Amino acid sequence: TERVAAAVDRAEDVVKGLMDAARRIGDRGLEARVERLAAAARDVFRTVEDDPRDLPRARKFMTVYLAGARDATAKFADIYARNRDQDAKEKYTSLLDDLEASFASHRVELLKDDRIDLDVEIEVLQDRLQREGISAR
């Protein structure tokens, strides 16, 4: 759990950097999109905190993808502050769409694995009860 807490703390720092960069964009709509992205990232953090076994699978998400989102947001903020480039805005918005889908998908996969673990546990227990002559129904 200490490793999970440390990993979540580091990832939370990246999310703070992401939000700081988003505030520099100067577009309330985009800032709200980034806030939703940050909330989705925090949902993944909570999932890992609930089941620390998910940390190895979530580590790439919590480091590479979040850092990439933060860095892209910082670069976009710099470009957009200079000239309100609409092409850059469209590309950045498309990136946000992809990231939101990816973050949600990642969390679903972590939860699905939890469900698979539960299903296996139930099946094993039912088999054992049946072998011992105890009906589960």
Disulfide bonds with the S-S distance in Angstrom:
none
